[in-house]
Amino acid sequence: MTDERPLRIAIVAGEESGDLLGADLVAGLQRATGRRIELVGLGGRHLEALGLVSLFDAGEIALIGISAILRGLPRLMRRIGQAAAAIAAARPDCLITIDSPDFSLRVARKVRAADRTIPIVHYVCPSVWAWRPGRAPAMRSYVDRILCILPFEVRELERLGGPPGTYVGHRLRHDDNVEAAAAAQAGARDLSDTRVKTLLLLPGSRRSEVGRLLGPFGETVSLLRARGHRLRLVLPTVPHVAEAVRAGVAGWAEKPQIVTDPAGKWRAFGEADAALISSGTVSLELALSGVPMVSCYRLDPIMRLVAPHLLKVWSACLPNLIADRALVPEFYDQFVRPQILVRQIEALFMDDGMRAWQKAGFAEVRRRMDTSRPAGEIAAQAVLSHIK
């Protein structure tokens, strides 16, 4: 007999990306059960469109970086208590926390302390495989399952003694924009010396990243031109750092085409011959699109001191970690040198060797990220397995 009672789901999603994942999961629960979903908790516009009345503005917890978290700590602690108390009082069938681990996992821990009968599922594995691995076993006491978006995370959680993980897939794997760019990259390409090459420059989505990388990126471009390369430069960025980017390239001999709209970005991905990037999620976007790349990063002075003691992973580049081999060359801090970068880019401009190695590896990344069903459906089934 069909249960007519609504399924009450508590959800905590701070970032826009988490809000999208949450909405996709809730839609999957609706399809799988045929029941009305009653939502309580915290989220953005996508979850609110499905009926969530957010406890407070989710943007309050979308803090990035140690400094921002420290500045907002008193407010965060107050909001953690408020969210946990409201969720425990609602007695949901399940609590789903999504990403933002500094906030959402603290809520989960308080809810578990208040009511041990509420199942708790966390969506997006914290990067315990990269740093602070002790978080994995600590989560076992208050998280029943972790929904992983990278295929190697299930194995890493088991190795580290964390909660059981389920690989549900990554939204990028079947994204229409990624598929269109990959189709464009799959075609034959003229890489002769006389052709103008399209070089993507992706210096990051934060002002601090842009400020540390635009200088060496500009020097690399100047060296490429001095060595005889004819280039078309395209710099996709996000609106909130566009002015910083324009200021940073103002002194360049040839200004890149700055692209801020998503459609223009994905079109550039399909046209690119190579990319010079700031390490981050964009490496996965490019790999799934089939764009050869060189990855760089410069840490702030404080992180440069502590990173060697915290990092436990052999690569910071997601395609490398997924393929489990060094596909994308990585250069950090004092090794972000234009004389090195220019030679790496030149290798990617040739239709052999390093370019072929990356292209073959990116096909393997796509294969390893495949799932039999959409992420929302797999995630919904994992959640339902914990609901009585």
TABEL-V257688 format. One record per pair of residues at least 4 apart in sequence whose C-alpha atoms are under 6 Angstrom apart, sorted by the first residue. I is the first residue (numbers start at 1). J is the second residue. D is the distance in whole Angstrom. If there is no record, write none. Layout:
[[I	J	D] [I	J	D]]
//
This chain:
[[6	35	6] [6	36	5] [6	37	6] [7	37	5] [7	38	6] [8	37	6] [8	38	5] [8	39	6] [8	92	5] [8	93	5] [9	39	5] [9	92	5] [9	93	6] [9	94	5] [10	39	6] [10	40	5] [10	41	5] [10	92	6] [10	95	5] [11	41	5] [11	95	6] [11	96	5] [11	97	6] [12	41	6] [12	42	5] [12	97	5] [12	98	6] [13	18	5] [13	19	5] [13	42	6] [13	43	5] [13	98	5] [14	43	6] [14	58	5] [14	61	6] [14	62	6] [15	62	5] [18	98	6] [19	43	6] [19	44	6] [23	46	6] [23	47	5] [24	376	5] [25	376	5] [25	380	6] [28	376	5] [28	377	5] [28	380	5] [29	380	5] [30	34	5] [30	35	6] [39	52	5] [40	52	6] [41	54	6] [41	55	6] [42	54	5] [42	55	6] [43	47	6] [43	54	6] [43	58	6] [47	52	6] [48	52	4] [63	68	6] [63	69	6] [69	73	6] [80	107	5] [84	107	5] [84	110	6] [84	111	5] [88	111	6] [94	118	6] [94	119	5] [94	120	6] [95	120	5] [96	120	6] [96	121	5] [96	122	6] [97	104	6] [97	122	5] [98	122	6] [98	123	5] [99	124	5] [100	104	6] [101	105	5] [109	142	6] [112	116	5] [112	142	6] [120	143	5] [120	144	5] [121	143	6] [121	144	6] [121	145	5] [121	146	6] [122	146	5] [123	146	6] [123	147	5] [124	147	6] [124	148	5] [124	149	6] [125	148	5] [128	132	6] [128	133	5] [130	311	6] [130	312	5] [130	313	5] [131	310	5] [131	311	5] [131	312	5] [136	162	4] [137	161	5] [137	162	4] [139	143	6] [140	162	6] [140	163	5] [145	163	6] [145	164	5] [145	165	6] [146	165	5] [147	165	6] [147	166	5] [148	166	6] [148	167	5] [148	168	6] [149	167	6] [149	168	6] [149	169	5] [149	170	5] [151	167	6] [154	165	5] [157	162	5] [158	162	6] [168	375	5] [168	378	5] [168	379	6] [169	375	5] [178	289	5] [181	269	6] [181	270	4] [181	289	5] [182	289	4] [182	290	6] [184	270	5] [185	270	6] [196	230	5] [196	231	5] [197	231	5] [197	232	6] [198	231	6] [198	232	5] [198	233	6] [198	272	5] [198	273	5] [199	233	5] [199	272	6] [199	274	5] [199	275	6] [200	234	5] [200	235	6] [200	275	4] [201	235	5] [201	275	6] [201	276	5] [201	277	6] [202	235	6] [202	277	4] [203	210	5] [203	213	6] [203	277	6] [203	278	5] [204	209	5] [204	210	6] [204	278	5] [207	241	6] [210	214	6] [214	218	6] [216	338	6] [219	338	6] [220	338	5] [220	342	6] [224	229	6] [225	229	5] [233	256	5] [234	256	5] [234	257	5] [235	257	6] [235	258	5] [235	259	6] [236	258	6] [236	259	4] [236	260	6] [236	265	6] [237	260	5] [238	260	5] [239	260	6] [268	272	6] [274	291	6] [274	292	5] [274	293	5] [275	293	5] [276	293	6] [276	294	5] [277	295	5] [278	295	6] [278	296	5] [278	297	6] [279	295	5] [279	296	6] [279	297	6] [284	319	6] [286	291	5] [287	291	6] [287	362	5] [294	329	6] [295	330	5] [296	330	6] [296	331	5] [296	332	6] [297	332	5] [298	332	6] [298	333	4] [299	303	6] [299	304	5] [303	307	5] [307	311	6] [320	324	6] [320	325	5] [320	326	5] [320	327	6] [323	365	5] [327	358	5] [331	335	5] [331	336	5] [332	336	6] [338	342	6] [348	355	5] [352	356	5] [375	379	6] [376	380	6]]
//
